[in-house]
Amino acid sequence: MTSDDRGDRRRLGAVVLAVLISQVLLYPGVPALVVELGAPAGIDAGMWFLVAEFTAFVTFAVVWGVASDALGRRVPLIVAGALGGAASYVALAVVPGLGLGFSTVLLVRVVGGSLTIGAFSLAITTLMDLGGGNGRNMGAAGLAIGLGAAVGSVVGGALADVGPFYPVYAGAVVLAGAGLLATTVDDRGPDGSGEPAPTMAGVIARVRGTPGLLVPFAFGFVDRLTAGFFALVGVYYFQDPATFGLSATGAGATLALFFVPFALLQSPFGSLSDRIGRFVPVVFGSIAYGVVTIGVGLAPIYAVAAGSMVLVGVCGALMAPATMALVTDLVDPTARGAAMGAFNVFGSLGFLTGFLVGGGVTGTFGYRAAFLAVGGLELAIALALLPAVRVVAPRVGTSPSVGGD
């Protein structure tokens, strides 16, 4: 691990941090924001506002990854994605003044999501290109993701209580800053080996030729499903007068109870997975994650729900960097962009499913049933895939030098 690697790791982590802050800034204020954007009040409008962005994430994550592998460069694409995402936030704030409807808002969200996912996915991929251990590098990514979500939820809630568009303006500024920061990172794309860049078809073939990737992809799907569930249903749950009746600031602070430990424990747990392997963090972390998620929905008082949110963050921090590191362990270095793009596709599909299942079950059966359904799904997948993880994980991630250059 060189000093250049360490410096780039910090800068790339800051880019991921900024992208997550910009995204999560909007979440605590979604109930009021969608109304200002021309939608009727209620969880359905909030659900489609989030679904529109993540639909674009699903569609374009692999496109950005394959493009970076084929071009042999990632940094220019990170910059373009971040600056384009910032412009989409500005457009979102302009839509109501133009008298355009909520359908136009959703279209802007799709365009913005197609750009922002490039900055997010390729910043993580560039972290994969660094030496020093895959678990450590993915721990840095996880730290940035968790800390960005924590900062975004707290600051976003406070800004939303001042005015529904303040989080949108702040998100544009933060994304633009991420794009500028990315220009200072050394490009470590696959062309640095001196080998010719693979064709897009060749990149996709290499990823498809690694069936073991389906294991971390499946865990990424269900883990992000739970996160999407909290981003939508959790915000409404904690603000609902029939449950805890918190303000947007209070709801954002409650989400931070999950995101802060999730952020701070990513790096040590990622390094731990380099030493002991991926099996225990991935499987048992996911089982515990499902149990404590159910606990949040069954909590009789706010103090119990808040404590359960902290445990959700701890369990998430145990499994998340090990799951991402498993992607790095399994894939050929020249196809990392496509592999991480595919991982983010599964993750974004998980978010979408979390929004749709969470919103649908909550609207039909109530909050408790929704928490039981989502937590139970996390448990079911962890138990069903336990044998598959046992087959894949012992071959990789058992040494601190794994993935090092």
N, C-alpha and C positions, 0 to 999 in steps of 0.2 A: 504494500500500500504506500504510494508515494504522496508527497505533499500536494501535488497537482490533483491526485485522486480525491484527497480529503477536501480540498477547496471546491472541486466540482461537485462532490457529494453534498456539501453545504448549500451551494448555489442551486443545484437541482432540487434538493429538499425544499428550498425556499420557493421555487417555482411551483412545485406540487402544493405547498402550503397556501400560496396565493390563490391558485385555482380553486382549491377547496373552500377557502374563505369566501371568494366571490360567489360560489354556488350556494353555500349554506346561509349566507347573509339573508337570502330571501325567505328561507323556510319559516322562521317564527312568525313572520308577518303575512304569510300566504292568505289566511282567512280574510284579512282586510284588503290586501293588494288585489286579489282577483275581482273583488267588488268594484274597486276603483278602475279596473281595466275593462269593466263592462259585463262581468259575469254575475249571475245570481249568487246570493250567499249560500253557503253549505259546502259539505265535504266533496261533493261531486266536482264542482268547478276547480277546487284546489287539486283534486286528483288529476284532472286532465291537464292542468297547468304544469304539473311535474311530469306527467307521462309524455307530454310533447317533447320535452328536452331529452328524456332518456330514450325515447324512440330513435332520435337522431344519434345518441351515443351508440346504440346497438348497431345502427346501419353503417356508421362511419368509423368505428374504432379500428376494425381490421384494415379498412382502406388506408388510413393514415399509417398503420404499422407496416403493411406490405409496401407502401410507397417509400417509406424510409429505408427499408431493407433493400429495395431495388435501386434506390438512388445512392445508397451508401452514406447518407447524411440525415441527421435528425434535427439539429438545432434550427435551421431555417424554417422547418415545418412547425416546430414548437412556437417560434416567434409569430408566424402567420396565424396559427390557431388562437393564440392568446390575444393578439391585437384584433383579430376578427371577432372573437367572443366579446371583447370590450365594446366594439361597435354595435353588436347586437343588443347589448344592455342599454345603450343610448337609444337605439331604435325602439326598444320596449317602452321606455319612458315617454317617447314622442307619440306613440300610437293613440292614446286617448285624446290628445289635442287635435288630431287629424280627423276625429269622428269615426274612426274605423272600429269595427266590432271585435268581439272576443276571438272570433275565428282568425283574425289577422294577428292577434296576440299569440295564438298557438303556433301560427306559421313562423313568426319571429323566434319563438322558443325553439322550433325545429332547426332553423338556420343557425341560431346561436349554439345549440347543442352540437351540431355537426362540426363546428369550428373548435369549440372548447375541448371536446374530447381529444382532438389532436394534440393540444398542448399538454393535457393531463397524461394520456397514455404514453406519449413519446418521452415525456420527462421521466417517467418511471422506467421506460425502456433504456434510456440513456444511463440511468442508475444501474441497470442490469449490465451495461457494458463496462462498468468500473471493476477493478480488482478488489480484493480484501474480504471476500466471502459473500455468498449470495444472501444468506440470512441477515448479515449485517447491513448490506445494501437495501434489502427489502424492509429491514427494520427502520432504516432512515426514511423510506417511502411511507411506511405505516405511521411513523411519528408525525410526518408532515400531514398526512391525511387526517389523523386524529386531532392534531393540534389545530389544523385549519378548520375542521368541523366545530371544534370547541370554541375557537375565537369567533367564527362566523355565527354560531348560534347565539352567543352572548351579545356580541355587538349588534347583530342583526335584530335581535329582540328589542334592544334599547333604541335602535334607530327606527324600528317600526312603530314604537310607541310615540315617537316624535312626528312621523309622517310616513305613509305607506310607500312612497317612492324613494325615501332616503337610502334604504338598502340597495335599491337598483343603481342609484348614482354611485354609491360606494363600491359596488361590485364592478362597475365599469372601470373605475380608477385602479382597483387592485389587479384586475386582469391586464390592464395596460402595463402596469408595473411588472407583472410577471413576464410579459413579452420582452420588455427592455432588459430585465435581468438575464433572461435566457441567452441574450446575445453575448454574454461574458463567459459562457461555458465552452470548453473545448469539445469539438464534435468527435465522438468516439464510435461512429457508425461502423458497419462491417467492412467499409473500404479501407480501414486503417491497417488491415492485414496484408495489403498489397494484392489480394486476390480480386478477380473481376466480380463486380456486383452481380448477384443472382437475378434472374428474371422474376417477374411477379409470379408466374406460374410455378417456377422452381421453388420460390419461398413457400407458397401455399402447399406444395407437395411435401416439403420437409416437415411442416407442421402436421399435416394429415398423416404422415408416416410415423408419428409418435403417439400411439393410442393412449399411452399412460397419461397424457395431458388431460384427458377427460376427467381424471380424478380431481386435480386442483380446480378445473373448470367447474365441476359440479359443486364443490365446496364454495367456490367463489360465488356461484349463483345463489345458493341458499343464504350465505352470510350477507350478501348485499340485499337480498330480499328482506331480511330482517331490518337492515339499516334503512331501506326505503319505507318499510312499515313505520318505523319510528319517526322518520322525517315527515310523513303525512299524518298518520293516525295519532302518533305521540303528541304532535303539536295540538291537534284538536282535543285529544284526551285530557291533556293537562290544562287546557283553557276552558273546557266545557264546565259551565256552572253546576251541572249535575254531578261532576266528579270532584275536581279540585279548584276550578275557577281561577286559574292563574292568569296574569297579564301576559302579553307577548314577551316582555322581559323575563318574567318568571318561567315561562315555558322554555325560552332560550337557555336560561341558566340551568334548568333541569336537564335539558339535552346535554349541556356541558358536563353534567355529572357522569355521563357515559363517555363523552369524547375526551375529557382530560386524562383519566387513567388509561384509556385506549391509546392516547398519544404517547404518554410518558413511558409506558411499559413496552412499546413496540421494539425499540432498539435492544434492550436487554433480552427480551423474549426471542427476538430474531437471532441474536448471537447464541442464545441457548439452543435454538434449533440447529445451528451449525455444529454444536458439540454433541447433542444427544440424538440428532435425527429429527425428521419431520413427523413421525407417526404420533407420538404422544401429544405434541402441541395441536396438531390438526384434529385428531379424532376426539380426544378428551376435552380439548378446548371447545369444540363444537357442541359436544353433549352438554357441558356445563352452560354454554351460551343459551341453548334452547331452554334449559330448566329455569334460568334466572329471567329470561324474557317472559315466560309464563308468570313468574313471580311478580313482575311489574303490573300485569293486568289483574292479578288477584289481590293486590295490596289493599288492605282496608283503610289505611290512612296515608297521607302524603309522605310522612317520614319513612314508612316502609317502602313505598314506591321509589323514593329518592335513593335510599340505600340499595335497592335492587338495581337501579340504574348504574350505580358505581360498579356493582358486580358484573353487570353486562359489559361494561368497558374493560374490566380486567380480563374476562374470558375472551372477549374479542381480540384484545392485544396478544393473547397467547396464541391464537390460531392464525390471525391474519398474515403476519410476516412469514410464517412457515408455509402457508398456502402459496403465497406469491413466490417464495424462494423455490418451491417445488417446481414451478413453471420454469424457472431459470435452470434448475438442475437437469431437467429432462430434455430441453430443446437445444438444437444446434445453435451456436452463437450467431451464425449468419441469418437465422430466422427468428431472432428474439423479438424484433418489432412486431412481426405477424403473430407470434405466440402471445405476447402481452396484449396485443390488440384483440385477439380472440378471447383471452381471459377477461378483458374489459367488456367484450360483447356479452359473455355469460353473466358478468357482474351487473351490467346494465339491464339485461333481461331480468335478473333478480330484482333490481330496483323496480322495474316496471311491474313485475308480478307482485312485489310488496305493496305498491300503490294500489293496484287493481284488486288484489285479494283483500288487503287491509280495508280499502274504502268500501268494497262490496260487502264483505262480511260485517263490518261495523254498521253500515247502513241497514242491513237486513236483520242482524242478530245482536248487535251491540258490541261494546268494547271488549268485554270479558271473552266472548267467543272468538273475537279476532286475535287477541293475544294467545289464546289456547291454540288456535289454528296455526299461527305463524311459528310459535315456539315448538309446537309438536312437529311441524315440518322439518325444522332444524334438527330435532332429535332423530326423526325417521331417516333422514339422509345420512347423518353421521353413523348411525348403526348399520344401515344398509351397505355403506361403502367401506366399513371397517376392514373387511378382508382385502379389498382392492388397495387400500392405503398400506396395509401390511406387506403386500407384494411389491409395491413401487418404492415406498419410502426407505427401506433398509439399504437399497442400492445407492442412495444418494444422500447428501446432507449429513454425513456422519463424521465429518472432519472440518475444522475451521478453515482448511485450505480449499474446500470445495468451491468451485466457481471462481477462485482467484486467478488472476492473470499473471 
